[in-house]
Amino acid sequence: MHSSRLIKDLNELREVWRKNDFQFTSEQQAEFDRLKELRRERVKYFHDNDLVYKAGAVKKEKVVVTKEET
């Protein structure tokens, strides 16, 4: 499932949850839990592979210093 579709489905379930006095049916709860777990796996993948922006992090670049003789 694409992450954009996953987020849309989660938001739709949250909207239904609000309209139903903040309660899910058992089927809706199972679907919400499944989608939430998929989202957590996706986010963990991004963190594990350093694909997440980290404020204040400085990328170290290799600087090769050569000494030229004149």
N, CA, C and O atoms as a Maestro MAE file, in Angstrom:
{
 s_m_m2io_version
 :::
 2.0.0
}

f_m_ct {
 s_m_title
 :::
 protein
 m_atom[280] {
  # First column is atom index #
  i_m_mmod_type
  r_m_x_coord
  r_m_y_coord
  r_m_z_coord
  i_m_residue_number
  s_m_chain_name
  s_m_pdb_residue_name
  s_m_pdb_atom_name
  i_m_atomic_number
  :::
  1 25 0.852 -1.175 0.000 1 A "MET " " N  " 7
  2 3 0.000 0.000 0.000 1 A "MET " " CA " 6
  3 2 0.896 1.236 0.000 1 A "MET " " C  " 6
  4 15 1.881 1.300 0.735 1 A "MET " " O  " 8
  5 25 0.553 2.192 -0.811 2 A "HIS " " N  " 7
  6 3 1.312 3.436 -0.871 2 A "HIS " " CA " 6
  7 2 1.075 4.248 0.401 2 A "HIS " " C  " 6
  8 15 -0.011 4.227 0.980 2 A "HIS " " O  " 8
  9 25 2.107 4.954 0.812 3 A "SER " " N  " 7
  10 3 2.001 5.699 2.062 3 A "SER " " CA " 6
  11 2 0.934 6.791 1.977 3 A "SER " " C  " 6
  12 15 0.283 7.090 2.978 3 A "SER " " O  " 8
  13 25 0.745 7.388 0.807 4 A "SER " " N  " 7
  14 3 -0.281 8.426 0.689 4 A "SER " " CA " 6
  15 2 -1.680 7.834 0.864 4 A "SER " " C  " 6
  16 15 -2.543 8.450 1.490 4 A "SER " " O  " 8
  17 25 -1.901 6.648 0.314 5 A "ARG " " N  " 7
  18 3 -3.204 5.977 0.461 5 A "ARG " " CA " 6
  19 2 -3.418 5.572 1.921 5 A "ARG " " C  " 6
  20 15 -4.525 5.668 2.449 5 A "ARG " " O  " 8
  21 25 -2.356 5.125 2.551 6 A "LEU " " N  " 7
  22 3 -2.421 4.713 3.944 6 A "LEU " " CA " 6
  23 2 -2.844 5.882 4.836 6 A "LEU " " C  " 6
  24 15 -3.698 5.726 5.709 6 A "LEU " " O  " 8
  25 25 -2.250 7.041 4.613 7 A "ILE " " N  " 7
  26 3 -2.580 8.224 5.411 7 A "ILE " " CA " 6
  27 2 -4.023 8.658 5.152 7 A "ILE " " C  " 6
  28 15 -4.734 9.035 6.084 7 A "ILE " " O  " 8
  29 25 -4.455 8.607 3.899 8 A "LYS " " N  " 7
  30 3 -5.838 8.972 3.585 8 A "LYS " " CA " 6
  31 2 -6.822 8.032 4.274 8 A "LYS " " C  " 6
  32 15 -7.841 8.475 4.805 8 A "LYS " " O  " 8
  33 25 -6.514 6.729 4.266 9 A "ASP " " N  " 7
  34 3 -7.395 5.762 4.924 9 A "ASP " " CA " 6
  35 2 -7.436 5.989 6.433 9 A "ASP " " C  " 6
  36 15 -8.498 5.888 7.047 9 A "ASP " " O  " 8
  37 25 -6.292 6.293 7.027 10 A "LEU " " N  " 7
  38 3 -6.253 6.590 8.463 10 A "LEU " " CA " 6
  39 2 -7.098 7.827 8.782 10 A "LEU " " C  " 6
  40 15 -7.848 7.845 9.759 10 A "LEU " " O  " 8
  41 25 -6.967 8.840 7.960 11 A "ASN " " N  " 7
  42 3 -7.740 10.066 8.188 11 A "ASN " " CA " 6
  43 2 -9.240 9.832 8.026 11 A "ASN " " C  " 6
  44 15 -10.044 10.400 8.765 11 A "ASN " " O  " 8
  45 25 -9.614 8.997 7.059 12 A "GLU " " N  " 7
  46 3 -11.030 8.680 6.878 12 A "GLU " " CA " 6
  47 2 -11.580 7.950 8.104 12 A "GLU " " C  " 6
  48 15 -12.690 8.229 8.555 12 A "GLU " " O  " 8
  49 25 -10.791 7.014 8.637 13 A "LEU " " N  " 7
  50 3 -11.231 6.299 9.832 13 A "LEU " " CA " 6
  51 2 -11.325 7.235 11.039 13 A "LEU " " C  " 6
  52 15 -12.224 7.093 11.867 13 A "LEU " " O  " 8
  53 25 -10.410 8.175 11.136 14 A "ARG " " N  " 7
  54 3 -10.472 9.145 12.232 14 A "ARG " " CA " 6
  55 2 -11.723 10.019 12.118 14 A "ARG " " C  " 6
  56 15 -12.339 10.369 13.125 14 A "ARG " " O  " 8
  57 25 -12.085 10.361 10.899 15 A "GLU " " N  " 7
  58 3 -13.294 11.168 10.684 15 A "GLU " " CA " 6
  59 2 -14.538 10.370 11.094 15 A "GLU " " C  " 6
  60 15 -15.439 10.908 11.737 15 A "GLU " " O  " 8
  61 25 -14.580 9.099 10.723 16 A "VAL " " N  " 7
  62 3 -15.699 8.236 11.120 16 A "VAL " " CA " 6
  63 2 -15.733 8.116 12.637 16 A "VAL " " C  " 6
  64 15 -16.807 8.147 13.238 16 A "VAL " " O  " 8
  65 25 -14.587 7.981 13.250 17 A "TRP " " N  " 7
  66 3 -14.470 7.872 14.705 17 A "TRP " " CA " 6
  67 2 -15.065 9.104 15.389 17 A "TRP " " C  " 6
  68 15 -15.781 8.990 16.384 17 A "TRP " " O  " 8
  69 25 -14.757 10.288 14.838 18 A "ARG " " N  " 7
  70 3 -15.311 11.529 15.406 18 A "ARG " " CA " 6
  71 2 -16.835 11.575 15.274 18 A "ARG " " C  " 6
  72 15 -17.541 11.980 16.198 18 A "ARG " " O  " 8
  73 25 -17.325 11.150 14.103 19 A "LYS " " N  " 7
  74 3 -18.771 11.205 13.846 19 A "LYS " " CA " 6
  75 2 -19.544 10.175 14.672 19 A "LYS " " C  " 6
  76 15 -20.738 10.345 14.920 19 A "LYS " " O  " 8
  77 25 -18.865 9.107 15.098 20 A "ASN " " N  " 7
  78 3 -19.512 8.039 15.873 20 A "ASN " " CA " 6
  79 2 -19.256 8.195 17.371 20 A "ASN " " C  " 6
  80 15 -19.103 7.202 18.082 20 A "ASN " " O  " 8
  81 25 -19.210 9.413 17.838 21 A "ASP " " N  " 7
  82 3 -19.009 9.691 19.265 21 A "ASP " " CA " 6
  83 2 -17.717 9.058 19.790 21 A "ASP " " C  " 6
  84 15 -17.680 8.528 20.900 21 A "ASP " " O  " 8
  85 25 -16.684 9.120 18.995 22 A "PHE " " N  " 7
  86 3 -15.340 8.678 19.382 22 A "PHE " " CA " 6
  87 2 -15.293 7.201 19.741 22 A "PHE " " C  " 6
  88 15 -14.649 6.801 20.711 22 A "PHE " " O  " 8
  89 25 -15.993 6.393 18.937 23 A "GLN " " N  " 7
  90 3 -15.955 4.944 19.117 23 A "GLN " " CA " 6
  91 2 -15.879 4.272 17.755 23 A "GLN " " C  " 6
  92 15 -16.505 4.707 16.788 23 A "GLN " " O  " 8
  93 25 -15.088 3.192 17.704 24 A "PHE " " N  " 7
  94 3 -14.981 2.367 16.503 24 A "PHE " " CA " 6
  95 2 -15.800 1.097 16.700 24 A "PHE " " C  " 6
  96 15 -16.000 0.641 17.827 24 A "PHE " " O  " 8
  97 25 -16.269 0.532 15.593 25 A "THR " " N  " 7
  98 3 -16.785 -0.833 15.644 25 A "THR " " CA " 6
  99 2 -15.577 -1.748 15.719 25 A "THR " " C  " 6
  100 15 -14.450 -1.293 15.528 25 A "THR " " O  " 8
  101 25 -15.784 -3.004 15.987 26 A "SER " " N  " 7
  102 3 -14.645 -3.929 16.108 26 A "SER " " CA " 6
  103 2 -13.903 -4.065 14.778 26 A "SER " " C  " 6
  104 15 -12.679 -4.198 14.763 26 A "SER " " O  " 8
  105 25 -14.642 -4.033 13.653 27 A "GLU " " N  " 7
  106 3 -14.000 -4.117 12.337 27 A "GLU " " CA " 6
  107 2 -13.184 -2.860 12.049 27 A "GLU " " C  " 6
  108 15 -12.071 -2.930 11.527 27 A "GLU " " O  " 8
  109 25 -13.756 -1.711 12.398 28 A "GLN " " N  " 7
  110 3 -13.035 -0.448 12.180 28 A "GLN " " CA " 6
  111 2 -11.792 -0.380 13.048 28 A "GLN " " C  " 6
  112 15 -10.752 0.105 12.603 28 A "GLN " " O  " 8
  113 25 -11.886 -0.862 14.293 29 A "GLN " " N  " 7
  114 3 -10.735 -0.855 15.191 29 A "GLN " " CA " 6
  115 2 -9.631 -1.750 14.650 29 A "GLN " " C  " 6
  116 15 -8.457 -1.382 14.695 29 A "GLN " " O  " 8
  117 25 -9.994 -2.922 14.139 30 A "ALA " " N  " 7
  118 3 -9.006 -3.841 13.571 30 A "ALA " " CA " 6
  119 2 -8.320 -3.207 12.364 30 A "ALA " " C  " 6
  120 15 -7.101 -3.304 12.218 30 A "ALA " " O  " 8
  121 25 -9.095 -2.562 11.506 31 A "GLU " " N  " 7
  122 3 -8.530 -1.900 10.322 31 A "GLU " " CA " 6
  123 2 -7.629 -0.737 10.736 31 A "GLU " " C  " 6
  124 15 -6.552 -0.558 10.167 31 A "GLU " " O  " 8
  125 25 -8.055 0.043 11.708 32 A "PHE " " N  " 7
  126 3 -7.249 1.166 12.190 32 A "PHE " " CA " 6
  127 2 -5.931 0.665 12.765 32 A "PHE " " C  " 6
  128 15 -4.878 1.241 12.490 32 A "PHE " " O  " 8
  129 25 -5.977 -0.399 13.560 33 A "ASP " " N  " 7
  130 3 -4.753 -0.959 14.141 33 A "ASP " " CA " 6
  131 2 -3.805 -1.469 13.056 33 A "ASP " " C  " 6
  132 15 -2.590 -1.295 13.149 33 A "ASP " " O  " 8
  133 25 -4.375 -2.102 12.025 34 A "ARG " " N  " 7
  134 3 -3.550 -2.610 10.923 34 A "ARG " " CA " 6
  135 2 -2.877 -1.462 10.175 34 A "ARG " " C  " 6
  136 15 -1.681 -1.522 9.888 34 A "ARG " " O  " 8
  137 25 -3.641 -0.420 9.861 35 A "LEU " " N  " 7
  138 3 -3.090 0.726 9.146 35 A "LEU " " CA " 6
  139 2 -2.039 1.458 9.990 35 A "LEU " " C  " 6
  140 15 -1.016 1.905 9.471 35 A "LEU " " O  " 8
  141 25 -2.303 1.574 11.280 36 A "LYS " " N  " 7
  142 3 -1.371 2.247 12.178 36 A "LYS " " CA " 6
  143 2 -0.043 1.475 12.245 36 A "LYS " " C  " 6
  144 15 1.030 2.076 12.273 36 A "LYS " " O  " 8
  145 25 -0.131 0.142 12.270 37 A "GLU " " N  " 7
  146 3 1.080 -0.681 12.304 37 A "GLU " " CA " 6
  147 2 1.868 -0.548 10.998 37 A "GLU " " C  " 6
  148 15 3.097 -0.480 11.025 37 A "GLU " " O  " 8
  149 25 1.178 -0.512 9.862 38 A "LEU " " N  " 7
  150 3 1.846 -0.306 8.575 38 A "LEU " " CA " 6
  151 2 2.558 1.043 8.545 38 A "LEU " " C  " 6
  152 15 3.680 1.150 8.050 38 A "LEU " " O  " 8
  153 25 1.905 2.060 9.071 39 A "ARG " " N  " 7
  154 3 2.502 3.401 9.111 39 A "ARG " " CA " 6
  155 2 3.743 3.407 9.996 39 A "ARG " " C  " 6
  156 15 4.760 4.001 9.638 39 A "ARG " " O  " 8
  157 25 3.663 2.757 11.133 40 A "ARG " " N  " 7
  158 3 4.820 2.699 12.032 40 A "ARG " " CA " 6
  159 2 5.996 1.976 11.385 40 A "ARG " " C  " 6
  160 15 7.144 2.388 11.550 40 A "ARG " " O  " 8
  161 25 5.718 0.899 10.648 41 A "GLU " " N  " 7
  162 3 6.780 0.182 9.943 41 A "GLU " " CA " 6
  163 2 7.434 1.079 8.895 41 A "GLU " " C  " 6
  164 15 8.654 1.074 8.732 41 A "GLU " " O  " 8
  165 25 6.611 1.844 8.190 42 A "ARG " " N  " 7
  166 3 7.124 2.750 7.155 42 A "ARG " " CA " 6
  167 2 8.019 3.826 7.762 42 A "ARG " " C  " 6
  168 15 9.098 4.106 7.240 42 A "ARG " " O  " 8
  169 25 7.575 4.423 8.854 43 A "VAL " " N  " 7
  170 3 8.357 5.466 9.516 43 A "VAL " " CA " 6
  171 2 9.647 4.881 10.076 43 A "VAL " " C  " 6
  172 15 10.700 5.514 9.992 43 A "VAL " " O  " 8
  173 25 9.580 3.679 10.649 44 A "LYS " " N  " 7
  174 3 10.786 3.029 11.176 44 A "LYS " " CA " 6
  175 2 11.792 2.781 10.048 44 A "LYS " " C  " 6
  176 15 12.996 2.953 10.237 44 A "LYS " " O  " 8
  177 25 11.293 2.378 8.879 45 A "TYR " " N  " 7
  178 3 12.170 2.172 7.724 45 A "TYR " " CA " 6
  179 2 12.918 3.460 7.378 45 A "TYR " " C  " 6
  180 15 14.124 3.433 7.131 45 A "TYR " " O  " 8
  181 25 12.205 4.580 7.359 46 A "PHE " " N  " 7
  182 3 12.837 5.859 7.045 46 A "PHE " " CA " 6
  183 2 13.889 6.231 8.082 46 A "PHE " " C  " 6
  184 15 14.966 6.711 7.727 46 A "PHE " " O  " 8
  185 25 13.589 6.015 9.354 47 A "HIS " " N  " 7
  186 3 14.559 6.335 10.404 47 A "HIS " " CA " 6
  187 2 15.777 5.418 10.330 47 A "HIS " " C  " 6
  188 15 16.910 5.873 10.489 47 A "HIS " " O  " 8
  189 25 15.545 4.127 10.088 48 A "ASP " " N  " 7
  190 3 16.647 3.168 10.028 48 A "ASP " " CA " 6
  191 2 17.590 3.439 8.868 48 A "ASP " " C  " 6
  192 15 18.781 3.142 8.961 48 A "ASP " " O  " 8
  193 25 17.081 3.993 7.785 49 A "ASN " " N  " 7
  194 3 17.896 4.250 6.596 49 A "ASN " " CA " 6
  195 2 18.300 5.712 6.454 49 A "ASN " " C  " 6
  196 15 18.702 6.141 5.373 49 A "ASN " " O  " 8
  197 25 18.198 6.471 7.526 50 A "ASP " " N  " 7
  198 3 18.588 7.889 7.550 50 A "ASP " " CA " 6
  199 2 17.939 8.694 6.432 50 A "ASP " " C  " 6
  200 15 18.598 9.494 5.769 50 A "ASP " " O  " 8
  201 25 16.658 8.480 6.230 51 A "LEU " " N  " 7
  202 3 15.920 9.211 5.210 51 A "LEU " " CA " 6
  203 2 15.055 10.313 5.810 51 A "LEU " " C  " 6
  204 15 14.214 10.897 5.128 51 A "LEU " " O  " 8
  205 25 15.271 10.591 7.094 52 A "VAL " " N  " 7
  206 3 14.486 11.584 7.816 52 A "VAL " " CA " 6
  207 2 15.355 12.799 8.075 52 A "VAL " " C  " 6
  208 15 16.508 12.668 8.486 52 A "VAL " " O  " 8
  209 25 14.805 13.981 7.836 53 A "TYR " " N  " 7
  210 3 15.530 15.210 8.114 53 A "TYR " " CA " 6
  211 2 15.707 15.359 9.614 53 A "TYR " " C  " 6
  212 15 14.756 15.218 10.383 53 A "TYR " " O  " 8
  213 25 16.920 15.643 10.015 54 A "LYS " " N  " 7
  214 3 17.214 15.843 11.422 54 A "LYS " " CA " 6
  215 2 17.759 17.250 11.585 54 A "LYS " " C  " 6
  216 15 18.856 17.559 11.120 54 A "LYS " " O  " 8
  217 25 16.995 18.093 12.243 55 A "ALA " " N  " 7
  218 3 17.394 19.487 12.436 55 A "ALA " " CA " 6
  219 2 18.692 19.549 13.235 55 A "ALA " " C  " 6
  220 15 18.872 18.828 14.217 55 A "ALA " " O  " 8
  221 25 19.577 20.413 12.798 56 A "GLY " " N  " 7
  222 3 20.830 20.600 13.508 56 A "GLY " " CA " 6
  223 2 21.910 19.617 13.118 56 A "GLY " " C  " 6
  224 15 23.062 19.768 13.525 56 A "GLY " " O  " 8
  225 25 21.560 18.621 12.344 57 A "ALA " " N  " 7
  226 3 22.558 17.650 11.920 57 A "ALA " " CA " 6
  227 2 23.408 18.265 10.811 57 A "ALA " " C  " 6
  228 15 22.890 18.886 9.883 57 A "ALA " " O  " 8
  229 25 24.696 18.083 10.924 58 A "VAL " " N  " 7
  230 3 25.617 18.638 9.941 58 A "VAL " " CA " 6
  231 2 26.215 17.484 9.157 58 A "VAL " " C  " 6
  232 15 26.763 16.542 9.729 58 A "VAL " " O  " 8
  233 25 26.104 17.570 7.866 59 A "LYS " " N  " 7
  234 3 26.670 16.546 7.015 59 A "LYS " " CA " 6
  235 2 28.165 16.809 6.882 59 A "LYS " " C  " 6
  236 15 28.584 17.893 6.476 59 A "LYS " " O  " 8
  237 25 28.947 15.821 7.223 60 A "LYS " " N  " 7
  238 3 30.385 15.977 7.149 60 A "LYS " " CA " 6
  239 2 30.851 15.640 5.734 60 A "LYS " " C  " 6
  240 15 30.562 14.567 5.205 60 A "LYS " " O  " 8
  241 25 31.563 16.563 5.151 61 A "GLU " " N  " 7
  242 3 32.100 16.339 3.824 61 A "GLU " " CA " 6
  243 2 33.596 16.128 3.932 61 A "GLU " " C  " 6
  244 15 34.279 16.771 4.729 61 A "GLU " " O  " 8
  245 25 34.078 15.233 3.129 62 A "LYS " " N  " 7
  246 3 35.513 14.997 3.126 62 A "LYS " " CA " 6
  247 2 36.189 16.120 2.357 62 A "LYS " " C  " 6
  248 15 35.792 16.462 1.243 62 A "LYS " " O  " 8
  249 25 37.192 16.672 2.962 63 A "VAL " " N  " 7
  250 3 37.957 17.726 2.314 63 A "VAL " " CA " 6
  251 2 39.352 17.182 2.111 63 A "VAL " " C  " 6
  252 15 40.038 16.800 3.059 63 A "VAL " " O  " 8
  253 25 39.759 17.155 0.852 64 A "VAL " " N  " 7
  254 3 41.086 16.651 0.538 64 A "VAL " " CA " 6
  255 2 41.996 17.868 0.354 64 A "VAL " " C  " 6
  256 15 41.785 18.705 -0.523 64 A "VAL " " O  " 8
  257 25 42.991 17.929 1.195 65 A "VAL " " N  " 7
  258 3 43.921 19.034 1.136 65 A "VAL " " CA " 6
  259 2 45.169 18.545 0.417 65 A "VAL " " C  " 6
  260 15 45.824 17.587 0.827 65 A "VAL " " O  " 8
  261 25 45.466 19.237 -0.660 66 A "THR " " N  " 7
  262 3 46.689 18.893 -1.386 66 A "THR " " CA " 6
  263 2 47.643 20.061 -1.299 66 A "THR " " C  " 6
  264 15 47.243 21.225 -1.338 66 A "THR " " O  " 8
  265 25 48.867 19.736 -1.186 67 A "LYS " " N  " 7
  266 3 49.887 20.751 -1.078 67 A "LYS " " CA " 6
  267 2 50.600 20.825 -2.421 67 A "LYS " " C  " 6
  268 15 51.243 19.873 -2.862 67 A "LYS " " O  " 8
  269 25 50.469 21.965 -3.044 68 A "GLU " " N  " 7
  270 3 51.107 22.130 -4.337 68 A "GLU " " CA " 6
  271 2 52.481 22.785 -4.135 68 A "GLU " " C  " 6
  272 15 52.621 23.753 -3.388 68 A "GLU " " O  " 8
  273 25 53.450 22.252 -4.796 69 A "GLU " " N  " 7
  274 3 54.806 22.816 -4.708 69 A "GLU " " CA " 6
  275 2 54.996 23.784 -5.876 69 A "GLU " " C  " 6
  276 15 54.678 23.473 -7.024 69 A "GLU " " O  " 8
  277 25 55.513 24.940 -5.559 70 A "THR " " N  " 7
  278 3 55.771 25.933 -6.606 70 A "THR " " CA " 6
  279 2 57.231 26.202 -6.739 70 A "THR " " C  " 6
  280 15 57.635 27.013 -7.573 70 A "THR " " O  " 8
  :::
 }
 m_bond[279] {
  # First column is bond index #
  i_m_from
  i_m_to
  i_m_order
  :::
  1 1 2 1
  2 2 3 1
  3 3 4 2
  4 3 5 1
  5 5 6 1
  6 6 7 1
  7 7 8 2
  8 7 9 1
  9 9 10 1
  10 10 11 1
  11 11 12 2
  12 11 13 1
  13 13 14 1
  14 14 15 1
  15 15 16 2
  16 15 17 1
  17 17 18 1
  18 18 19 1
  19 19 20 2
  20 19 21 1
  21 21 22 1
  22 22 23 1
  23 23 24 2
  24 23 25 1
  25 25 26 1
  26 26 27 1
  27 27 28 2
  28 27 29 1
  29 29 30 1
  30 30 31 1
  31 31 32 2
  32 31 33 1
  33 33 34 1
  34 34 35 1
  35 35 36 2
  36 35 37 1
  37 37 38 1
  38 38 39 1
  39 39 40 2
  40 39 41 1
  41 41 42 1
  42 42 43 1
  43 43 44 2
  44 43 45 1
  45 45 46 1
  46 46 47 1
  47 47 48 2
  48 47 49 1
  49 49 50 1
  50 50 51 1
  51 51 52 2
  52 51 53 1
  53 53 54 1
  54 54 55 1
  55 55 56 2
  56 55 57 1
  57 57 58 1
  58 58 59 1
  59 59 60 2
  60 59 61 1
  61 61 62 1
  62 62 63 1
  63 63 64 2
  64 63 65 1
  65 65 66 1
  66 66 67 1
  67 67 68 2
  68 67 69 1
  69 69 70 1
  70 70 71 1
  71 71 72 2
  72 71 73 1
  73 73 74 1
  74 74 75 1
  75 75 76 2
  76 75 77 1
  77 77 78 1
  78 78 79 1
  79 79 80 2
  80 79 81 1
  81 81 82 1
  82 82 83 1
  83 83 84 2
  84 83 85 1
  85 85 86 1
  86 86 87 1
  87 87 88 2
  88 87 89 1
  89 89 90 1
  90 90 91 1
  91 91 92 2
  92 91 93 1
  93 93 94 1
  94 94 95 1
  95 95 96 2
  96 95 97 1
  97 97 98 1
  98 98 99 1
  99 99 100 2
  100 99 101 1
  101 101 102 1
  102 102 103 1
  103 103 104 2
  104 103 105 1
  105 105 106 1
  106 106 107 1
  107 107 108 2
  108 107 109 1
  109 109 110 1
  110 110 111 1
  111 111 112 2
  112 111 113 1
  113 113 114 1
  114 114 115 1
  115 115 116 2
  116 115 117 1
  117 117 118 1
  118 118 119 1
  119 119 120 2
  120 119 121 1
  121 121 122 1
  122 122 123 1
  123 123 124 2
  124 123 125 1
  125 125 126 1
  126 126 127 1
  127 127 128 2
  128 127 129 1
  129 129 130 1
  130 130 131 1
  131 131 132 2
  132 131 133 1
  133 133 134 1
  134 134 135 1
  135 135 136 2
  136 135 137 1
  137 137 138 1
  138 138 139 1
  139 139 140 2
  140 139 141 1
  141 141 142 1
  142 142 143 1
  143 143 144 2
  144 143 145 1
  145 145 146 1
  146 146 147 1
  147 147 148 2
  148 147 149 1
  149 149 150 1
  150 150 151 1
  151 151 152 2
  152 151 153 1
  153 153 154 1
  154 154 155 1
  155 155 156 2
  156 155 157 1
  157 157 158 1
  158 158 159 1
  159 159 160 2
  160 159 161 1
  161 161 162 1
  162 162 163 1
  163 163 164 2
  164 163 165 1
  165 165 166 1
  166 166 167 1
  167 167 168 2
  168 167 169 1
  169 169 170 1
  170 170 171 1
  171 171 172 2
  172 171 173 1
  173 173 174 1
  174 174 175 1
  175 175 176 2
  176 175 177 1
  177 177 178 1
  178 178 179 1
  179 179 180 2
  180 179 181 1
  181 181 182 1
  182 182 183 1
  183 183 184 2
  184 183 185 1
  185 185 186 1
  186 186 187 1
  187 187 188 2
  188 187 189 1
  189 189 190 1
  190 190 191 1
  191 191 192 2
  192 191 193 1
  193 193 194 1
  194 194 195 1
  195 195 196 2
  196 195 197 1
  197 197 198 1
  198 198 199 1
  199 199 200 2
  200 199 201 1
  201 201 202 1
  202 202 203 1
  203 203 204 2
  204 203 205 1
  205 205 206 1
  206 206 207 1
  207 207 208 2
  208 207 209 1
  209 209 210 1
  210 210 211 1
  211 211 212 2
  212 211 213 1
  213 213 214 1
  214 214 215 1
  215 215 216 2
  216 215 217 1
  217 217 218 1
  218 218 219 1
  219 219 220 2
  220 219 221 1
  221 221 222 1
  222 222 223 1
  223 223 224 2
  224 223 225 1
  225 225 226 1
  226 226 227 1
  227 227 228 2
  228 227 229 1
  229 229 230 1
  230 230 231 1
  231 231 232 2
  232 231 233 1
  233 233 234 1
  234 234 235 1
  235 235 236 2
  236 235 237 1
  237 237 238 1
  238 238 239 1
  239 239 240 2
  240 239 241 1
  241 241 242 1
  242 242 243 1
  243 243 244 2
  244 243 245 1
  245 245 246 1
  246 246 247 1
  247 247 248 2
  248 247 249 1
  249 249 250 1
  250 250 251 1
  251 251 252 2
  252 251 253 1
  253 253 254 1
  254 254 255 1
  255 255 256 2
  256 255 257 1
  257 257 258 1
  258 258 259 1
  259 259 260 2
  260 259 261 1
  261 261 262 1
  262 262 263 1
  263 263 264 2
  264 263 265 1
  265 265 266 1
  266 266 267 1
  267 267 268 2
  268 267 269 1
  269 269 270 1
  270 270 271 1
  271 271 272 2
  272 271 273 1
  273 273 274 1
  274 274 275 1
  275 275 276 2
  276 275 277 1
  277 277 278 1
  278 278 279 1
  279 279 280 2
  :::
 }
}
